[in-house]
Amino acid sequence: GMAASSDEAAARPAEEDHRANIFDFFRSHNAFDMLPESGKVVLLDSSVSAYAAFCIMSSNEQVAVPVWDSRNDQYMGMLTVTDMLEMVLMCQNSKAGDGCTEGMQDMTLHHWITNYPRPPGCPDVSVEVHPDDDLMVVLKTLIRNDSRVLPVLERDVGGELLQNCLIGQVSYMLLFRFLYFHEVEDLTTLSESLSDVGIGTFPAKKVITVKASDTVEHALSLMSNNGISGVPVLSEEGLLINLFCDTDLLPITSFALETTVMASLAQSRPRQHQEVHKFSCSASDRLSVVVTKFAESRLTRLVCIDADGRVEGIVTLTDLFKFLAVSA
């Protein structure tokens, strides 16, 4: 009707209604709506070195950047922090004594993208979304292609890429922030617990962890071998003390890269100012609590721990989205 019912005592909507509202939101907004107002797109030319790319991504705080081949005037794919992780490891292992920076300075992005398989989470060059795709299409494209980021490309009627066609990029994080901003009420009233809805990776034996005494390189290798973007860091007693994510590579200044990779996780201390509760939750937490933690931490994963601080599982933004939208 025209006016909303003034009956304040109306029963609070059921859980299903909140999910239906969220579902409607995904259907009624598109990829273009989600792009930041500033519209600044950082593009990397495929002729730059891997090392220069690392410096640019680091200084712009970009976890993913589209790569453009200006000689052939074509889009080559998204370079992500996972690529950085793989390059650091490859260059670290290739030349004894040289460290990873030299190898990264010698390799162009063109060479990297053309000669090596795309790492997990990095979409194939053919995977894209368009400005008018609704958020459900964006989400399903992310999930189906196991990608953490997608380019938003504008094509003309014939499917040709337009000049300045790359208008931005979308990721789980951007999608989450957009959804949280607009649908905070429905999200923060989700009263079922993590264990009620059964999302996340449980039990503890399925979770890959590292010790604080392990090196950063060891953590990177584990992440690479298992196709994951973060690992819980445990004390010698096996309690959660930190979380190391591939995005923690970005704030490392390029000249400190080699020493950091060889340092222990205790020395590199990714989240030294954050208490454990900022990046952890419990399986009995309501979804509303978990959603708020994701919003405040800006992380893509939270570690589930028991009352003593022992790891029980992991929950990711992807898990949350699969629950919110795909099963709705």
C-alpha positions as CSV (number, residue, x, y, z in Angstrom):
1,G,0.0,0.0,0.0
2,M,0.9,3.7,-0.1
3,A,1.6,4.2,3.6
4,A,3.4,1.7,5.8
5,S,1.3,0.1,8.5
6,S,1.6,2.1,11.7
7,D,1.1,-1.0,13.8
8,E,4.4,-1.0,15.8
9,A,3.4,-4.2,17.5
10,A,3.5,-6.2,14.2
11,A,5.4,-9.4,14.7
12,R,9.1,-9.3,13.9
13,P,9.7,-10.8,10.5
14,A,10.9,-14.4,10.4
15,E,14.4,-15.4,9.4
16,E,13.1,-16.3,5.9
17,D,11.9,-12.7,5.4
18,H,15.4,-11.3,6.1
19,R,16.8,-13.8,3.6
20,A,14.1,-12.9,1.1
21,N,15.0,-9.2,1.4
22,I,18.7,-9.9,0.9
23,F,17.8,-12.0,-2.1
24,D,15.7,-9.2,-3.6
25,F,18.6,-6.8,-3.0
26,F,20.9,-9.1,-5.1
27,R,18.3,-9.1,-7.9
28,S,17.6,-5.4,-7.9
29,H,21.1,-4.0,-8.0
30,N,23.8,-4.5,-10.7
31,A,27.6,-4.6,-10.9
32,F,27.7,-0.9,-11.9
33,D,25.9,0.2,-8.8
34,M,28.5,-1.4,-6.7
35,L,31.6,0.3,-8.2
36,P,33.1,3.1,-6.1
37,E,32.1,6.6,-7.0
38,S,35.7,7.7,-7.6
39,G,35.8,5.3,-10.5
40,K,39.6,5.2,-10.4
41,V,40.8,2.1,-12.2
42,V,44.4,1.0,-11.8
43,L,45.6,-0.8,-14.9
44,L,48.9,-2.6,-15.3
45,D,50.6,-2.8,-18.6
46,S,51.7,-6.3,-19.4
47,S,55.2,-5.1,-20.2
48,V,55.9,-4.1,-16.6
49,S,57.9,-6.4,-14.4
50,A,56.4,-8.5,-11.7
51,Y,58.4,-6.4,-9.2
52,A,57.0,-3.1,-10.5
53,A,53.5,-4.7,-10.3
54,F,54.0,-5.6,-6.7
55,C,55.1,-2.1,-5.8
56,I,52.1,-0.5,-7.6
57,M,49.6,-2.9,-6.0
58,S,51.2,-2.3,-2.6
59,S,51.2,1.5,-2.9
60,N,47.6,1.5,-4.2
61,E,46.5,-1.1,-1.6
62,Q,45.0,-3.1,-4.5
63,V,44.5,-6.8,-3.9
64,A,43.8,-7.3,-7.7
65,V,44.5,-5.3,-10.8
66,P,43.5,-5.9,-14.4
67,V,46.4,-6.3,-16.9
68,W,46.2,-4.7,-20.3
69,D,48.4,-5.7,-23.3
70,S,48.8,-2.3,-25.0
71,R,50.6,-3.7,-28.1
72,N,47.7,-5.9,-29.0
73,D,45.1,-3.7,-27.3
74,Q,43.6,-6.5,-25.2
75,Y,42.7,-7.4,-21.7
76,M,45.0,-10.2,-20.4
77,G,43.4,-11.1,-17.1
78,M,43.3,-10.0,-13.4
79,L,46.6,-10.0,-11.5
80,T,45.9,-10.7,-7.9
81,V,47.8,-10.9,-4.6
82,T,47.7,-14.7,-5.2
83,D,49.8,-14.2,-8.2
84,M,52.2,-12.2,-6.0
85,L,52.4,-15.1,-3.6
86,E,53.2,-17.6,-6.4
87,M,55.8,-15.3,-8.0
88,V,57.5,-14.7,-4.6
89,L,57.7,-18.4,-4.0
90,M,58.9,-19.2,-7.5
91,C,61.6,-16.5,-7.5
92,Q,62.5,-17.5,-4.0
93,N,63.1,-21.1,-5.0
94,S,64.7,-20.4,-8.4
95,K,68.1,-18.8,-7.7
96,A,70.0,-19.6,-4.6
97,G,71.3,-16.5,-2.9
98,D,69.6,-14.1,-5.2
99,G,66.3,-13.9,-3.3
100,C,63.0,-13.2,-4.9
101,T,63.3,-9.5,-5.9
102,E,65.8,-10.1,-8.6
103,G,63.7,-12.8,-10.3
104,M,60.7,-10.6,-10.0
105,Q,62.5,-7.7,-11.6
106,D,63.5,-9.9,-14.6
107,M,60.0,-11.2,-15.4
108,T,57.3,-9.3,-17.2
109,L,53.6,-9.7,-16.4
110,H,53.1,-10.8,-20.0
111,H,55.6,-13.7,-19.5
112,W,54.0,-14.7,-16.2
113,I,50.4,-14.7,-17.5
114,T,51.2,-16.4,-20.7
115,N,53.5,-19.2,-19.3
116,Y,52.1,-20.1,-15.9
117,P,48.7,-21.6,-15.0
118,R,46.4,-19.1,-13.2
119,P,46.6,-19.6,-9.5
120,P,43.5,-20.5,-7.4
121,G,41.0,-17.6,-7.0
122,C,42.3,-15.9,-10.2
123,P,39.7,-16.0,-13.0
124,D,40.6,-17.2,-16.5
125,V,40.8,-14.3,-19.0
126,S,37.4,-15.2,-20.5
127,V,35.6,-14.7,-17.2
128,E,34.0,-11.3,-16.8
129,V,30.8,-9.5,-15.7
130,H,29.1,-6.6,-17.4
131,P,27.8,-3.4,-15.8
132,D,24.2,-4.3,-16.0
133,D,24.6,-7.9,-14.6
134,D,22.6,-8.1,-11.4
135,L,24.4,-9.0,-8.2
136,M,23.1,-12.5,-8.3
137,V,24.9,-13.0,-11.6
138,V,28.0,-11.5,-10.2
139,L,27.9,-13.8,-7.2
140,K,27.2,-16.9,-9.2
141,T,30.1,-16.0,-11.6
142,L,32.5,-15.6,-8.6
143,I,31.4,-18.9,-7.1
144,R,31.2,-20.9,-10.3
145,N,34.7,-19.8,-11.4
146,D,36.2,-20.0,-7.9
147,S,37.3,-16.4,-8.3
148,R,37.9,-13.8,-5.7
149,V,37.7,-11.0,-8.1
150,L,36.2,-10.3,-11.6
151,P,36.7,-7.5,-14.1
152,V,33.6,-5.4,-15.1
153,L,33.9,-5.0,-18.8
154,E,31.7,-3.0,-21.1
155,R,31.1,-4.6,-24.5
156,D,29.2,-3.1,-27.5
157,V,26.3,-4.9,-29.2
158,G,28.6,-7.0,-31.3
159,G,30.6,-8.2,-28.3
160,E,33.6,-6.1,-29.1
161,L,35.4,-4.5,-26.2
162,L,34.9,-0.8,-26.2
163,Q,37.7,1.7,-25.7
164,N,38.0,2.4,-21.9
165,C,35.9,-0.8,-21.5
166,L,37.4,-1.8,-18.2
167,I,35.3,0.2,-15.8
168,G,36.2,-1.6,-12.6
169,Q,36.4,-4.8,-10.7
170,V,34.2,-6.6,-8.2
171,S,35.1,-9.0,-5.4
172,Y,33.5,-10.8,-2.5
173,M,34.8,-8.1,-0.3
174,L,33.2,-5.3,-2.4
175,L,30.0,-7.2,-2.7
176,F,29.9,-7.7,1.0
177,R,30.6,-4.1,1.9
178,F,27.9,-2.9,-0.6
179,L,25.4,-5.4,0.8
180,Y,26.3,-4.5,4.4
181,F,25.9,-0.8,3.8
182,H,22.4,-1.2,2.3
183,E,21.0,-4.2,4.1
184,V,22.6,-3.9,7.5
185,E,19.2,-4.4,9.3
186,D,18.4,-7.7,7.6
187,L,22.0,-8.9,8.0
188,T,22.2,-8.1,11.7
189,T,19.0,-9.8,12.6
190,L,20.0,-13.2,11.3
191,S,19.6,-15.1,14.5
192,E,20.7,-18.7,13.6
193,S,24.2,-19.7,14.6
194,L,27.0,-20.9,12.4
195,S,26.5,-24.4,13.6
196,D,22.7,-24.2,13.0
197,V,23.2,-23.3,9.3
198,G,26.3,-25.6,8.9
199,I,28.5,-23.2,6.9
200,G,32.3,-23.0,7.1
201,T,35.1,-25.6,7.2
202,F,34.9,-28.0,10.2
203,P,36.2,-29.9,12.1
204,A,39.6,-28.6,13.2
205,K,41.5,-31.4,11.4
206,K,40.4,-29.9,8.0
207,V,41.9,-26.6,8.9
208,I,45.5,-25.9,7.8
209,T,47.4,-24.0,10.4
210,V,51.0,-22.8,11.1
211,K,53.0,-22.1,14.2
212,A,54.3,-18.7,15.1
213,S,57.9,-20.1,14.8
214,D,57.3,-21.1,11.2
215,T,58.6,-18.8,8.4
216,V,56.5,-16.6,6.3
217,E,57.8,-18.7,3.3
218,H,56.4,-21.9,4.9
219,A,53.0,-20.2,5.3
220,L,53.0,-19.0,1.7
221,S,53.9,-22.5,0.5
222,L,51.0,-24.1,2.5
223,M,48.6,-21.5,1.1
224,S,49.9,-22.1,-2.4
225,N,49.8,-25.9,-2.2
226,N,46.2,-25.9,-0.7
227,G,44.8,-23.1,-2.8
228,I,43.8,-21.0,0.3
229,S,44.3,-17.3,1.1
230,G,45.0,-17.4,4.8
231,V,46.2,-19.6,7.7
232,P,45.6,-19.4,11.4
233,V,48.9,-18.9,13.4
234,L,49.1,-20.9,16.6
235,S,51.3,-20.6,19.7
236,E,53.5,-23.5,20.7
237,E,50.6,-24.6,23.0
238,G,48.3,-24.8,19.9
239,L,46.2,-21.7,20.7
240,L,45.2,-19.1,18.1
241,I,47.4,-16.0,18.3
242,N,47.3,-14.6,14.7
243,L,46.0,-15.0,11.2
244,F,48.3,-14.7,8.2
245,C,46.6,-13.9,4.9
246,D,48.1,-13.4,1.4
247,T,46.9,-9.8,1.5
248,D,49.5,-9.3,4.3
249,L,52.1,-9.4,1.6
250,L,51.0,-6.0,0.3
251,P,52.0,-3.7,3.2
252,I,55.5,-5.3,3.1
253,T,57.7,-2.7,1.5
254,S,59.3,-4.1,-1.6
255,F,62.8,-3.7,-0.3
256,A,61.9,-5.7,2.8
257,L,60.3,-8.5,0.8
258,E,63.2,-11.0,0.9
259,T,64.0,-10.6,4.6
260,T,60.3,-10.9,5.5
261,V,59.8,-14.0,3.5
262,M,62.6,-15.7,5.4
263,A,61.4,-14.3,8.8
264,S,59.3,-16.2,11.2
265,L,55.6,-15.3,11.5
266,A,56.2,-14.2,15.1
267,Q,58.8,-11.7,13.8
268,S,56.6,-10.5,10.9
269,R,53.5,-10.2,13.1
270,P,50.8,-9.4,10.5
271,R,48.0,-8.3,12.9
272,Q,50.1,-7.2,15.9
273,H,47.6,-4.6,17.2
274,Q,44.5,-6.7,16.9
275,E,43.2,-8.9,19.7
276,V,42.3,-12.4,18.7
277,H,38.6,-11.8,19.0
278,K,38.8,-9.4,16.0
279,F,39.5,-12.2,13.6
280,S,37.9,-15.2,15.4
281,C,34.4,-16.3,16.2
282,S,32.7,-19.3,17.8
283,A,30.5,-21.9,16.1
284,S,27.7,-20.9,18.5
285,D,27.8,-17.2,17.4
286,R,24.8,-16.0,15.6
287,L,25.2,-15.1,11.9
288,S,24.5,-11.5,12.8
289,V,27.6,-11.5,15.0
290,V,29.7,-13.1,12.3
291,V,28.5,-10.6,9.7
292,T,29.5,-7.7,12.0
293,K,32.9,-9.2,12.5
294,F,33.5,-9.5,8.8
295,A,32.4,-5.9,8.4
296,E,34.7,-4.6,11.1
297,S,37.8,-6.7,10.3
298,R,37.6,-6.3,6.5
299,L,38.9,-9.9,6.3
300,T,37.6,-12.5,4.0
301,R,38.0,-15.3,6.6
302,L,37.4,-15.7,10.4
303,V,38.8,-18.5,12.6
304,C,36.3,-20.4,14.7
305,I,37.8,-21.2,18.1
306,D,36.5,-22.9,21.3
307,A,36.5,-21.3,24.7
308,D,40.2,-22.1,25.2
309,G,41.3,-20.6,21.9
310,R,41.8,-23.9,20.1
311,V,40.9,-23.8,16.4
312,E,37.6,-25.5,15.5
313,G,37.1,-24.4,11.9
314,I,37.2,-21.5,9.4
315,V,34.3,-19.5,7.9
316,T,34.9,-17.3,4.8
317,L,32.9,-14.6,3.1
318,T,32.3,-17.1,0.3
319,D,30.6,-19.5,2.8
320,L,28.4,-16.6,4.0
321,F,27.4,-15.7,0.4
322,K,26.7,-19.2,-0.6
323,F,24.3,-19.4,2.4
324,L,22.7,-16.0,1.9
325,A,22.1,-16.1,-1.8
326,V,22.5,-19.5,-3.3
327,S,20.2,-21.4,-0.9
328,A,17.7,-18.6,-0.6
